[in-house]
Every structure is written in structure tokens, then in C-alpha cells.
Amino acid sequence: MSFLKEPLLHFFLLGIAVFAWFSYLNPAPAVPDSTDRIIVDDQDIDRLIDQFQSTWQRRPTPKELDGLQDAFLRQEVLVREARALGLDRGDSVVRNRLAQKMEFLTLSLAQSTEPDDSVLQAHLAENSARFMRPGRVAFQQVGLGPTPDPAQIDAMLTALNGGTNAAQFASASLLPSAQPLSTARQVDATFGRGFFAALEELPKGTWAGPVPSSFGFHIVRIDTTEPALLPPFDQIRDDVLFDWRRDLKSELSEAQFDALKSKYDVSTPSADDVAARIGQ
């Protein structure tokens, strides 16, 4: 996708919308944490009510809301004291959570973006392999065991292609004698890796083989084949939209990181220093 021709410029423009949206949902406190004042305002109360309603599918009672306020106040006091003691520094859990929240801003923007169908159709054309419906095959098979006799194979092929019912050659097995239309993953899950690929070499409507599997050898007749195909756009639009947003999120994340990283003077150990420390 060529959505971001100039990542820093685009991120700057998109970042304004992202952080404005986030600030609207999570307004900064009127008084910084560094003071000894804690203000629980209407927005805090609304957020507590919304969180309760999202969980319990109803609004809290006045007594329940009092409990939510007490819990919120308790958390705020403990968080401020923990920060004052520096307990948030070097904590991988806290660091990961903060990083996730930054990533969430970009993800939210990508998920809220509604592209035109022309954009999605172009994305589909550029990434058609991602949406291909895999080929399928339906077949019948007769197991020969791990060490079939070549003369026996020739005799069975002659008989089967002459009209003999395959059931006459069936032996006790947990494998299906007839496999309905199935993808490579389904066929290989039953007969072992590579069995589907071997079937692609066989003629249709004729008993042929032997074909090796994880269980020995088989004589196989291909009944029906369906080639891999790309479904019409209307049938997979939701899948294309999901994939487009995932790519957009990835591009925005990289642009976001590059833009934010440019604000810092970054110094890292050299490759030799890292190698030396590993060797200690």
C-alpha cells in the first residue's frame, strides 16, 4: 500500500486527529499529579458509569456508584504515591501497558477509517494472493499398505478401470475410502503432508497410482477438482477491509514511531560491545 508517501508529514496530520480524539476521551486533569489535590470531576463519574454499564448492562445504583468512586479514589492515591516513590520506573508491566496504549491510538484511527470501495479494490488487486480461495479435490482411494506388490497394483488398476467396484479391494482402515471436496490442508491433515500435491499430478476420472502417504501407498481416482480462485469483491469486501486496515495500522505505527523517535537523541551500544557482553 502506498498510503504514506511522506510518513512524517502524514503522521503529523493524522497525529493531530488521533491525539485530539484521545484527549477528548481521556481529558488531562485540571491539576497535575505533582500537587496534593485530587479532583474527581463529572467526566470521571461518566467514565465510571459507562464502564459499569458496559460490564453489567445496566447503570449503577447510587450506592454502587459511591463504591466505584471510592475505588477510583483509592487507585488514584496509590498510583500517585507509587510514582512519587519511582515504582513505575523499570517496571516491564507498566512499560508494556503504556506502549500498548500508544499503539492503541494508531489502531483506533485505522479501525475508524472508512475507505472508498475503489481503494479496497485496488488493495485487492495488489494483494490478491491473500484472498485466493484454495483449490479443492474430491477423490476415492484404495489402500495398498506400506509394501505393495507391483503386479498386484497393475492387476488392481486394470480391474478398477474396467469397472470393478472399489469396495472389493477395500481393507480395514480408518482412512476414508472417498474424500469429499477438500483443500490441501484438509487432505494433508488426513493422509499426510504432500498427499494433495501428489494428487494434482493425476488424471481426472481414472484410477491411477500408486500414491504415497503417511500410511503407505494408495490407488486413487480423482472425481472432481476446483482450481484456486479469487472470489468476487462483493463476497469478500469485509475481509479486504480488515486486511486494508491491518496494513494501514502497520504503516501508521511505523510512521508514528519514526516521528516520535526523531524527537530523541538515541545512543545504543555498538555491535562489538553487544557481542562482548554476550560472550562474558
Rosetta constraint file for C-alpha pairs under 8 A:
AtomPair CA 1 CA 123 HARMONIC 7.03 0.50
AtomPair CA 1 CA 126 HARMONIC 7.99 0.50
AtomPair CA 1 CA 247 HARMONIC 7.41 0.50
AtomPair CA 1 CA 248 HARMONIC 7.97 0.50
AtomPair CA 3 CA 248 HARMONIC 7.54 0.50
AtomPair CA 4 CA 10 HARMONIC 6.47 0.50
AtomPair CA 4 CA 251 HARMONIC 7.23 0.50
AtomPair CA 5 CA 10 HARMONIC 7.93 0.50
AtomPair CA 6 CA 10 HARMONIC 6.10 0.50
AtomPair CA 7 CA 11 HARMONIC 5.80 0.50
AtomPair CA 7 CA 252 HARMONIC 7.92 0.50
AtomPair CA 7 CA 255 HARMONIC 5.07 0.50
AtomPair CA 8 CA 12 HARMONIC 6.05 0.50
AtomPair CA 8 CA 255 HARMONIC 6.16 0.50
AtomPair CA 8 CA 256 HARMONIC 7.79 0.50
AtomPair CA 8 CA 258 HARMONIC 7.41 0.50
AtomPair CA 8 CA 259 HARMONIC 5.73 0.50
AtomPair CA 9 CA 13 HARMONIC 6.46 0.50
AtomPair CA 10 CA 14 HARMONIC 5.99 0.50
AtomPair CA 11 CA 15 HARMONIC 5.41 0.50
AtomPair CA 11 CA 252 HARMONIC 6.92 0.50
AtomPair CA 11 CA 255 HARMONIC 5.91 0.50
AtomPair CA 11 CA 256 HARMONIC 6.06 0.50
AtomPair CA 11 CA 259 HARMONIC 7.30 0.50
AtomPair CA 12 CA 16 HARMONIC 6.43 0.50
AtomPair CA 12 CA 259 HARMONIC 7.93 0.50
AtomPair CA 13 CA 17 HARMONIC 7.10 0.50
AtomPair CA 14 CA 18 HARMONIC 6.19 0.50
AtomPair CA 15 CA 19 HARMONIC 5.88 0.50
AtomPair CA 15 CA 256 HARMONIC 7.92 0.50
AtomPair CA 16 CA 20 HARMONIC 5.88 0.50
AtomPair CA 17 CA 21 HARMONIC 6.01 0.50
AtomPair CA 18 CA 22 HARMONIC 6.19 0.50
AtomPair CA 18 CA 105 HARMONIC 6.24 0.50
AtomPair CA 18 CA 106 HARMONIC 7.16 0.50
AtomPair CA 18 CA 109 HARMONIC 6.40 0.50
AtomPair CA 19 CA 23 HARMONIC 5.86 0.50
AtomPair CA 19 CA 105 HARMONIC 7.41 0.50
AtomPair CA 20 CA 24 HARMONIC 6.17 0.50
AtomPair CA 21 CA 25 HARMONIC 6.45 0.50
AtomPair CA 22 CA 26 HARMONIC 5.84 0.50
AtomPair CA 22 CA 27 HARMONIC 7.86 0.50
AtomPair CA 22 CA 105 HARMONIC 7.15 0.50
AtomPair CA 23 CA 27 HARMONIC 4.90 0.50
AtomPair CA 23 CA 28 HARMONIC 7.03 0.50
AtomPair CA 29 CA 39 HARMONIC 7.90 0.50
AtomPair CA 31 CA 35 HARMONIC 7.04 0.50
AtomPair CA 31 CA 37 HARMONIC 7.14 0.50
AtomPair CA 31 CA 38 HARMONIC 7.71 0.50
AtomPair CA 31 CA 39 HARMONIC 7.80 0.50
AtomPair CA 33 CA 37 HARMONIC 7.88 0.50
AtomPair CA 33 CA 38 HARMONIC 8.00 0.50
AtomPair CA 33 CA 80 HARMONIC 6.72 0.50
AtomPair CA 40 CA 44 HARMONIC 5.99 0.50
AtomPair CA 40 CA 45 HARMONIC 7.35 0.50
AtomPair CA 40 CA 73 HARMONIC 7.86 0.50
AtomPair CA 41 CA 45 HARMONIC 6.51 0.50
AtomPair CA 42 CA 46 HARMONIC 6.10 0.50
AtomPair CA 43 CA 47 HARMONIC 6.14 0.50
AtomPair CA 44 CA 48 HARMONIC 6.26 0.50
AtomPair CA 45 CA 49 HARMONIC 6.20 0.50
AtomPair CA 45 CA 69 HARMONIC 7.57 0.50
AtomPair CA 46 CA 50 HARMONIC 6.11 0.50
AtomPair CA 47 CA 51 HARMONIC 6.09 0.50
AtomPair CA 48 CA 52 HARMONIC 6.17 0.50
AtomPair CA 48 CA 65 HARMONIC 7.78 0.50
AtomPair CA 48 CA 68 HARMONIC 6.82 0.50
AtomPair CA 48 CA 69 HARMONIC 7.78 0.50
AtomPair CA 49 CA 53 HARMONIC 6.07 0.50
AtomPair CA 49 CA 59 HARMONIC 6.42 0.50
AtomPair CA 49 CA 60 HARMONIC 6.60 0.50
AtomPair CA 49 CA 65 HARMONIC 7.38 0.50
AtomPair CA 50 CA 54 HARMONIC 6.00 0.50
AtomPair CA 50 CA 59 HARMONIC 7.82 0.50
AtomPair CA 51 CA 55 HARMONIC 6.37 0.50
AtomPair CA 52 CA 56 HARMONIC 6.01 0.50
AtomPair CA 52 CA 57 HARMONIC 7.67 0.50
AtomPair CA 52 CA 58 HARMONIC 7.42 0.50
AtomPair CA 52 CA 59 HARMONIC 6.70 0.50
AtomPair CA 52 CA 60 HARMONIC 6.60 0.50
AtomPair CA 53 CA 57 HARMONIC 4.77 0.50
AtomPair CA 53 CA 58 HARMONIC 4.72 0.50
AtomPair CA 53 CA 59 HARMONIC 5.05 0.50
AtomPair CA 53 CA 60 HARMONIC 7.09 0.50
AtomPair CA 54 CA 58 HARMONIC 7.64 0.50
AtomPair CA 60 CA 64 HARMONIC 5.53 0.50
AtomPair CA 60 CA 65 HARMONIC 5.78 0.50
AtomPair CA 61 CA 65 HARMONIC 6.10 0.50
AtomPair CA 62 CA 66 HARMONIC 6.22 0.50
AtomPair CA 63 CA 67 HARMONIC 6.44 0.50
AtomPair CA 64 CA 68 HARMONIC 6.29 0.50
AtomPair CA 65 CA 69 HARMONIC 6.17 0.50
AtomPair CA 66 CA 70 HARMONIC 6.23 0.50
AtomPair CA 67 CA 71 HARMONIC 6.18 0.50
AtomPair CA 68 CA 72 HARMONIC 6.07 0.50
AtomPair CA 69 CA 73 HARMONIC 6.03 0.50
AtomPair CA 70 CA 74 HARMONIC 6.05 0.50
AtomPair CA 71 CA 75 HARMONIC 6.15 0.50
AtomPair CA 72 CA 76 HARMONIC 6.15 0.50
AtomPair CA 73 CA 77 HARMONIC 6.19 0.50
AtomPair CA 74 CA 78 HARMONIC 6.25 0.50
AtomPair CA 75 CA 79 HARMONIC 5.95 0.50
AtomPair CA 76 CA 80 HARMONIC 6.13 0.50
AtomPair CA 77 CA 81 HARMONIC 6.25 0.50
AtomPair CA 78 CA 82 HARMONIC 5.99 0.50
AtomPair CA 79 CA 83 HARMONIC 6.18 0.50
AtomPair CA 80 CA 84 HARMONIC 6.17 0.50
AtomPair CA 81 CA 85 HARMONIC 6.28 0.50
AtomPair CA 82 CA 86 HARMONIC 6.22 0.50
AtomPair CA 82 CA 87 HARMONIC 5.20 0.50
AtomPair CA 82 CA 88 HARMONIC 6.82 0.50
AtomPair CA 83 CA 87 HARMONIC 5.75 0.50
AtomPair CA 83 CA 88 HARMONIC 5.83 0.50
AtomPair CA 87 CA 91 HARMONIC 7.32 0.50
AtomPair CA 88 CA 94 HARMONIC 6.42 0.50
AtomPair CA 90 CA 95 HARMONIC 7.61 0.50
AtomPair CA 91 CA 95 HARMONIC 6.16 0.50
AtomPair CA 92 CA 96 HARMONIC 5.91 0.50
AtomPair CA 93 CA 97 HARMONIC 6.17 0.50
AtomPair CA 94 CA 98 HARMONIC 6.22 0.50
AtomPair CA 95 CA 99 HARMONIC 6.17 0.50
AtomPair CA 96 CA 100 HARMONIC 6.06 0.50
AtomPair CA 97 CA 101 HARMONIC 6.28 0.50
AtomPair CA 98 CA 102 HARMONIC 6.45 0.50
AtomPair CA 99 CA 103 HARMONIC 6.31 0.50
AtomPair CA 100 CA 104 HARMONIC 6.01 0.50
AtomPair CA 101 CA 105 HARMONIC 6.65 0.50
AtomPair CA 102 CA 106 HARMONIC 7.21 0.50
AtomPair CA 103 CA 107 HARMONIC 6.26 0.50
AtomPair CA 103 CA 253 HARMONIC 6.94 0.50
AtomPair CA 104 CA 108 HARMONIC 5.92 0.50
AtomPair CA 105 CA 109 HARMONIC 6.45 0.50
AtomPair CA 106 CA 110 HARMONIC 6.33 0.50
AtomPair CA 106 CA 249 HARMONIC 6.29 0.50
AtomPair CA 106 CA 252 HARMONIC 6.41 0.50
AtomPair CA 106 CA 253 HARMONIC 6.25 0.50
AtomPair CA 106 CA 256 HARMONIC 7.95 0.50
AtomPair CA 107 CA 111 HARMONIC 6.09 0.50
AtomPair CA 107 CA 249 HARMONIC 5.61 0.50
AtomPair CA 108 CA 112 HARMONIC 6.09 0.50
AtomPair CA 109 CA 113 HARMONIC 6.26 0.50
AtomPair CA 109 CA 249 HARMONIC 7.92 0.50
AtomPair CA 110 CA 245 HARMONIC 5.46 0.50
AtomPair CA 110 CA 246 HARMONIC 7.49 0.50
AtomPair CA 110 CA 248 HARMONIC 6.05 0.50
AtomPair CA 110 CA 249 HARMONIC 5.33 0.50
AtomPair CA 111 CA 245 HARMONIC 6.15 0.50
AtomPair CA 113 CA 245 HARMONIC 7.68 0.50
AtomPair CA 115 CA 119 HARMONIC 6.11 0.50
AtomPair CA 115 CA 120 HARMONIC 6.93 0.50
AtomPair CA 116 CA 120 HARMONIC 6.69 0.50
AtomPair CA 117 CA 121 HARMONIC 5.97 0.50
AtomPair CA 118 CA 122 HARMONIC 6.17 0.50
AtomPair CA 119 CA 123 HARMONIC 6.24 0.50
AtomPair CA 120 CA 124 HARMONIC 6.11 0.50
AtomPair CA 120 CA 237 HARMONIC 7.70 0.50
AtomPair CA 120 CA 240 HARMONIC 6.43 0.50
AtomPair CA 120 CA 241 HARMONIC 6.50 0.50
AtomPair CA 120 CA 244 HARMONIC 7.05 0.50
AtomPair CA 121 CA 125 HARMONIC 6.18 0.50
AtomPair CA 121 CA 233 HARMONIC 7.19 0.50
AtomPair CA 122 CA 126 HARMONIC 6.24 0.50
AtomPair CA 123 CA 127 HARMONIC 6.08 0.50
AtomPair CA 123 CA 240 HARMONIC 7.51 0.50
AtomPair CA 123 CA 244 HARMONIC 6.81 0.50
AtomPair CA 124 CA 128 HARMONIC 5.20 0.50
AtomPair CA 124 CA 131 HARMONIC 7.74 0.50
AtomPair CA 124 CA 240 HARMONIC 6.53 0.50
AtomPair CA 127 CA 131 HARMONIC 7.55 0.50
AtomPair CA 128 CA 132 HARMONIC 6.40 0.50
AtomPair CA 128 CA 230 HARMONIC 7.17 0.50
AtomPair CA 131 CA 230 HARMONIC 6.43 0.50
AtomPair CA 131 CA 231 HARMONIC 7.68 0.50
AtomPair CA 131 CA 236 HARMONIC 7.93 0.50
AtomPair CA 131 CA 240 HARMONIC 7.85 0.50
AtomPair CA 132 CA 228 HARMONIC 6.45 0.50
AtomPair CA 132 CA 229 HARMONIC 5.50 0.50
AtomPair CA 132 CA 230 HARMONIC 4.61 0.50
AtomPair CA 132 CA 231 HARMONIC 7.07 0.50
AtomPair CA 133 CA 228 HARMONIC 5.46 0.50
AtomPair CA 133 CA 229 HARMONIC 5.26 0.50
AtomPair CA 133 CA 230 HARMONIC 5.92 0.50
AtomPair CA 133 CA 231 HARMONIC 6.93 0.50
AtomPair CA 134 CA 183 HARMONIC 6.31 0.50
AtomPair CA 134 CA 184 HARMONIC 7.72 0.50
AtomPair CA 134 CA 227 HARMONIC 7.24 0.50
AtomPair CA 134 CA 228 HARMONIC 4.53 0.50
AtomPair CA 134 CA 229 HARMONIC 6.84 0.50
AtomPair CA 135 CA 183 HARMONIC 5.98 0.50
AtomPair CA 135 CA 184 HARMONIC 7.41 0.50
AtomPair CA 135 CA 225 HARMONIC 7.51 0.50
AtomPair CA 135 CA 226 HARMONIC 5.34 0.50
AtomPair CA 135 CA 227 HARMONIC 4.39 0.50
AtomPair CA 135 CA 228 HARMONIC 3.94 0.50
AtomPair CA 135 CA 229 HARMONIC 7.28 0.50
AtomPair CA 136 CA 181 HARMONIC 5.55 0.50
AtomPair CA 136 CA 182 HARMONIC 4.84 0.50
AtomPair CA 136 CA 183 HARMONIC 4.49 0.50
AtomPair CA 136 CA 184 HARMONIC 6.89 0.50
AtomPair CA 136 CA 225 HARMONIC 5.79 0.50
AtomPair CA 136 CA 226 HARMONIC 5.03 0.50
AtomPair CA 136 CA 227 HARMONIC 6.59 0.50
AtomPair CA 136 CA 228 HARMONIC 7.50 0.50
AtomPair CA 137 CA 180 HARMONIC 7.34 0.50
AtomPair CA 137 CA 181 HARMONIC 4.87 0.50
AtomPair CA 137 CA 182 HARMONIC 5.44 0.50
AtomPair CA 137 CA 183 HARMONIC 6.74 0.50
AtomPair CA 137 CA 222 HARMONIC 7.30 0.50
AtomPair CA 137 CA 223 HARMONIC 7.64 0.50
AtomPair CA 137 CA 224 HARMONIC 5.69 0.50
AtomPair CA 137 CA 225 HARMONIC 4.43 0.50
AtomPair CA 137 CA 226 HARMONIC 6.27 0.50
AtomPair CA 138 CA 178 HARMONIC 7.61 0.50
AtomPair CA 138 CA 179 HARMONIC 5.46 0.50
AtomPair CA 138 CA 180 HARMONIC 4.67 0.50
AtomPair CA 138 CA 181 HARMONIC 4.23 0.50
AtomPair CA 138 CA 182 HARMONIC 6.40 0.50
AtomPair CA 138 CA 222 HARMONIC 6.23 0.50
AtomPair CA 138 CA 223 HARMONIC 5.51 0.50
AtomPair CA 138 CA 224 HARMONIC 5.04 0.50
AtomPair CA 138 CA 225 HARMONIC 6.40 0.50
AtomPair CA 139 CA 178 HARMONIC 5.81 0.50
AtomPair CA 139 CA 179 HARMONIC 5.34 0.50
AtomPair CA 139 CA 180 HARMONIC 6.79 0.50
AtomPair CA 139 CA 181 HARMONIC 7.80 0.50
AtomPair CA 139 CA 220 HARMONIC 6.80 0.50
AtomPair CA 139 CA 221 HARMONIC 5.51 0.50
AtomPair CA 139 CA 222 HARMONIC 4.41 0.50
AtomPair CA 139 CA 223 HARMONIC 5.04 0.50
AtomPair CA 139 CA 224 HARMONIC 6.92 0.50
AtomPair CA 140 CA 177 HARMONIC 5.60 0.50
AtomPair CA 140 CA 178 HARMONIC 4.25 0.50
AtomPair CA 140 CA 179 HARMONIC 6.19 0.50
AtomPair CA 140 CA 220 HARMONIC 5.69 0.50
AtomPair CA 140 CA 221 HARMONIC 5.23 0.50
AtomPair CA 140 CA 222 HARMONIC 6.64 0.50
AtomPair CA 140 CA 223 HARMONIC 7.30 0.50
AtomPair CA 141 CA 176 HARMONIC 7.85 0.50
AtomPair CA 141 CA 177 HARMONIC 5.27 0.50
AtomPair CA 141 CA 178 HARMONIC 6.34 0.50
AtomPair CA 141 CA 218 HARMONIC 6.17 0.50
AtomPair CA 141 CA 219 HARMONIC 5.57 0.50
AtomPair CA 141 CA 220 HARMONIC 4.40 0.50
AtomPair CA 141 CA 221 HARMONIC 6.40 0.50
AtomPair CA 142 CA 166 HARMONIC 7.08 0.50
AtomPair CA 142 CA 169 HARMONIC 6.84 0.50
AtomPair CA 142 CA 170 HARMONIC 6.00 0.50
AtomPair CA 142 CA 171 HARMONIC 7.95 0.50
AtomPair CA 142 CA 177 HARMONIC 6.47 0.50
AtomPair CA 142 CA 218 HARMONIC 5.44 0.50
AtomPair CA 142 CA 219 HARMONIC 5.24 0.50
AtomPair CA 142 CA 220 HARMONIC 6.57 0.50
AtomPair CA 143 CA 170 HARMONIC 7.04 0.50
AtomPair CA 143 CA 171 HARMONIC 7.03 0.50
AtomPair CA 143 CA 216 HARMONIC 7.46 0.50
AtomPair CA 143 CA 217 HARMONIC 6.16 0.50
AtomPair CA 143 CA 218 HARMONIC 4.56 0.50
AtomPair CA 143 CA 219 HARMONIC 6.66 0.50
AtomPair CA 144 CA 148 HARMONIC 5.63 0.50
AtomPair CA 144 CA 216 HARMONIC 6.82 0.50
AtomPair CA 144 CA 217 HARMONIC 5.25 0.50
AtomPair CA 144 CA 218 HARMONIC 5.34 0.50
AtomPair CA 144 CA 219 HARMONIC 7.29 0.50
AtomPair CA 145 CA 215 HARMONIC 7.06 0.50
AtomPair CA 145 CA 216 HARMONIC 4.89 0.50
AtomPair CA 145 CA 217 HARMONIC 5.72 0.50
AtomPair CA 145 CA 218 HARMONIC 7.61 0.50
AtomPair CA 146 CA 215 HARMONIC 6.78 0.50
AtomPair CA 146 CA 216 HARMONIC 3.94 0.50
AtomPair CA 146 CA 217 HARMONIC 5.99 0.50
AtomPair CA 147 CA 216 HARMONIC 7.26 0.50
AtomPair CA 147 CA 217 HARMONIC 7.69 0.50
AtomPair CA 148 CA 152 HARMONIC 7.17 0.50
AtomPair CA 148 CA 153 HARMONIC 7.06 0.50
AtomPair CA 148 CA 217 HARMONIC 7.30 0.50
AtomPair CA 149 CA 153 HARMONIC 6.34 0.50
AtomPair CA 150 CA 154 HARMONIC 6.33 0.50
AtomPair CA 151 CA 155 HARMONIC 6.23 0.50
AtomPair CA 152 CA 156 HARMONIC 6.13 0.50
AtomPair CA 153 CA 157 HARMONIC 6.13 0.50
AtomPair CA 153 CA 210 HARMONIC 7.48 0.50
AtomPair CA 153 CA 219 HARMONIC 7.98 0.50
AtomPair CA 154 CA 158 HARMONIC 6.18 0.50
AtomPair CA 155 CA 159 HARMONIC 6.18 0.50
AtomPair CA 156 CA 160 HARMONIC 5.95 0.50
AtomPair CA 156 CA 169 HARMONIC 7.98 0.50
AtomPair CA 157 CA 161 HARMONIC 5.94 0.50
AtomPair CA 157 CA 207 HARMONIC 6.25 0.50
AtomPair CA 157 CA 208 HARMONIC 6.78 0.50
AtomPair CA 157 CA 219 HARMONIC 7.60 0.50
AtomPair CA 158 CA 162 HARMONIC 5.99 0.50
AtomPair CA 159 CA 163 HARMONIC 6.54 0.50
AtomPair CA 159 CA 164 HARMONIC 5.46 0.50
AtomPair CA 160 CA 164 HARMONIC 4.76 0.50
AtomPair CA 160 CA 165 HARMONIC 6.66 0.50
AtomPair CA 160 CA 166 HARMONIC 6.47 0.50
AtomPair CA 160 CA 207 HARMONIC 6.67 0.50
AtomPair CA 161 CA 206 HARMONIC 6.56 0.50
AtomPair CA 161 CA 207 HARMONIC 6.03 0.50
AtomPair CA 164 CA 168 HARMONIC 7.69 0.50
AtomPair CA 166 CA 170 HARMONIC 6.64 0.50
AtomPair CA 170 CA 177 HARMONIC 7.88 0.50
AtomPair CA 175 CA 190 HARMONIC 7.43 0.50
AtomPair CA 175 CA 191 HARMONIC 7.73 0.50
AtomPair CA 181 CA 224 HARMONIC 7.27 0.50
AtomPair CA 181 CA 225 HARMONIC 7.56 0.50
AtomPair CA 182 CA 186 HARMONIC 5.80 0.50
AtomPair CA 182 CA 187 HARMONIC 6.21 0.50
AtomPair CA 183 CA 187 HARMONIC 6.20 0.50
AtomPair CA 184 CA 188 HARMONIC 5.89 0.50
AtomPair CA 184 CA 196 HARMONIC 5.35 0.50
AtomPair CA 184 CA 197 HARMONIC 7.63 0.50
AtomPair CA 185 CA 189 HARMONIC 5.94 0.50
AtomPair CA 186 CA 190 HARMONIC 6.55 0.50
AtomPair CA 187 CA 191 HARMONIC 6.09 0.50
AtomPair CA 187 CA 192 HARMONIC 7.54 0.50
AtomPair CA 187 CA 195 HARMONIC 7.03 0.50
AtomPair CA 187 CA 196 HARMONIC 5.99 0.50
AtomPair CA 188 CA 192 HARMONIC 4.49 0.50
AtomPair CA 188 CA 193 HARMONIC 4.74 0.50
AtomPair CA 188 CA 194 HARMONIC 6.42 0.50
AtomPair CA 188 CA 195 HARMONIC 5.76 0.50
AtomPair CA 188 CA 196 HARMONIC 6.13 0.50
AtomPair CA 189 CA 193 HARMONIC 7.09 0.50
AtomPair CA 191 CA 195 HARMONIC 6.27 0.50
AtomPair CA 191 CA 213 HARMONIC 5.70 0.50
AtomPair CA 191 CA 214 HARMONIC 6.05 0.50
AtomPair CA 191 CA 215 HARMONIC 7.16 0.50
AtomPair CA 192 CA 213 HARMONIC 5.74 0.50
AtomPair CA 192 CA 214 HARMONIC 5.02 0.50
AtomPair CA 192 CA 215 HARMONIC 7.95 0.50
AtomPair CA 193 CA 213 HARMONIC 7.71 0.50
AtomPair CA 193 CA 214 HARMONIC 7.67 0.50
AtomPair CA 194 CA 198 HARMONIC 6.36 0.50
AtomPair CA 194 CA 213 HARMONIC 7.67 0.50
AtomPair CA 195 CA 199 HARMONIC 6.41 0.50
AtomPair CA 195 CA 211 HARMONIC 7.62 0.50
AtomPair CA 195 CA 212 HARMONIC 7.09 0.50
AtomPair CA 195 CA 213 HARMONIC 5.89 0.50
AtomPair CA 196 CA 200 HARMONIC 6.61 0.50
AtomPair CA 197 CA 201 HARMONIC 7.31 0.50
AtomPair CA 198 CA 202 HARMONIC 7.34 0.50
AtomPair CA 198 CA 211 HARMONIC 6.85 0.50
AtomPair CA 199 CA 211 HARMONIC 7.74 0.50
AtomPair CA 199 CA 222 HARMONIC 7.67 0.50
AtomPair CA 202 CA 208 HARMONIC 6.81 0.50
AtomPair CA 202 CA 209 HARMONIC 7.98 0.50
AtomPair CA 202 CA 222 HARMONIC 7.29 0.50
AtomPair CA 203 CA 208 HARMONIC 7.60 0.50
AtomPair CA 203 CA 222 HARMONIC 6.96 0.50
AtomPair CA 204 CA 221 HARMONIC 6.91 0.50
AtomPair CA 204 CA 222 HARMONIC 4.85 0.50
AtomPair CA 204 CA 223 HARMONIC 6.23 0.50
AtomPair CA 204 CA 224 HARMONIC 7.32 0.50
AtomPair CA 205 CA 221 HARMONIC 6.00 0.50
AtomPair CA 205 CA 222 HARMONIC 5.49 0.50
AtomPair CA 205 CA 223 HARMONIC 5.53 0.50
AtomPair CA 206 CA 221 HARMONIC 5.37 0.50
AtomPair CA 206 CA 222 HARMONIC 6.83 0.50
AtomPair CA 207 CA 219 HARMONIC 6.46 0.50
AtomPair CA 207 CA 220 HARMONIC 5.39 0.50
AtomPair CA 207 CA 221 HARMONIC 4.34 0.50
AtomPair CA 207 CA 222 HARMONIC 7.53 0.50
AtomPair CA 208 CA 219 HARMONIC 5.59 0.50
AtomPair CA 208 CA 220 HARMONIC 5.43 0.50
AtomPair CA 208 CA 221 HARMONIC 6.27 0.50
AtomPair CA 209 CA 218 HARMONIC 6.52 0.50
AtomPair CA 209 CA 219 HARMONIC 4.73 0.50
AtomPair CA 209 CA 220 HARMONIC 6.15 0.50
AtomPair CA 210 CA 217 HARMONIC 5.73 0.50
AtomPair CA 210 CA 218 HARMONIC 5.18 0.50
AtomPair CA 210 CA 219 HARMONIC 5.06 0.50
AtomPair CA 210 CA 220 HARMONIC 7.51 0.50
AtomPair CA 211 CA 217 HARMONIC 5.32 0.50
AtomPair CA 211 CA 218 HARMONIC 5.06 0.50
AtomPair CA 211 CA 219 HARMONIC 6.33 0.50
AtomPair CA 211 CA 220 HARMONIC 7.27 0.50
AtomPair CA 212 CA 216 HARMONIC 5.76 0.50
AtomPair CA 212 CA 217 HARMONIC 4.39 0.50
AtomPair CA 212 CA 218 HARMONIC 6.41 0.50
AtomPair CA 213 CA 217 HARMONIC 5.92 0.50
AtomPair CA 213 CA 218 HARMONIC 7.52 0.50
AtomPair CA 231 CA 235 HARMONIC 6.49 0.50
AtomPair CA 231 CA 236 HARMONIC 6.87 0.50
AtomPair CA 232 CA 236 HARMONIC 6.89 0.50
AtomPair CA 233 CA 237 HARMONIC 5.59 0.50
AtomPair CA 236 CA 240 HARMONIC 6.21 0.50
AtomPair CA 237 CA 241 HARMONIC 6.07 0.50
AtomPair CA 238 CA 242 HARMONIC 6.16 0.50
AtomPair CA 239 CA 243 HARMONIC 6.19 0.50
AtomPair CA 240 CA 244 HARMONIC 5.98 0.50
AtomPair CA 241 CA 245 HARMONIC 6.12 0.50
AtomPair CA 242 CA 246 HARMONIC 6.21 0.50
AtomPair CA 243 CA 247 HARMONIC 6.31 0.50
AtomPair CA 244 CA 248 HARMONIC 6.12 0.50
AtomPair CA 245 CA 249 HARMONIC 5.96 0.50
AtomPair CA 246 CA 250 HARMONIC 6.28 0.50
AtomPair CA 247 CA 251 HARMONIC 6.25 0.50
AtomPair CA 248 CA 252 HARMONIC 5.99 0.50
AtomPair CA 249 CA 253 HARMONIC 5.93 0.50
AtomPair CA 250 CA 254 HARMONIC 6.33 0.50
AtomPair CA 251 CA 255 HARMONIC 6.19 0.50
AtomPair CA 252 CA 256 HARMONIC 5.85 0.50
AtomPair CA 253 CA 257 HARMONIC 6.06 0.50
AtomPair CA 254 CA 258 HARMONIC 6.09 0.50
AtomPair CA 255 CA 259 HARMONIC 6.04 0.50
AtomPair CA 256 CA 260 HARMONIC 6.08 0.50
AtomPair CA 257 CA 261 HARMONIC 5.77 0.50
AtomPair CA 258 CA 262 HARMONIC 6.12 0.50
AtomPair CA 259 CA 263 HARMONIC 7.20 0.50
AtomPair CA 260 CA 264 HARMONIC 7.66 0.50
AtomPair CA 269 CA 273 HARMONIC 5.94 0.50
AtomPair CA 269 CA 274 HARMONIC 6.40 0.50
AtomPair CA 270 CA 274 HARMONIC 6.32 0.50
AtomPair CA 271 CA 275 HARMONIC 6.12 0.50
AtomPair CA 272 CA 276 HARMONIC 6.04 0.50
AtomPair CA 273 CA 277 HARMONIC 6.25 0.50
AtomPair CA 274 CA 278 HARMONIC 6.25 0.50
AtomPair CA 275 CA 279 HARMONIC 6.24 0.50
AtomPair CA 276 CA 280 HARMONIC 6.47 0.50
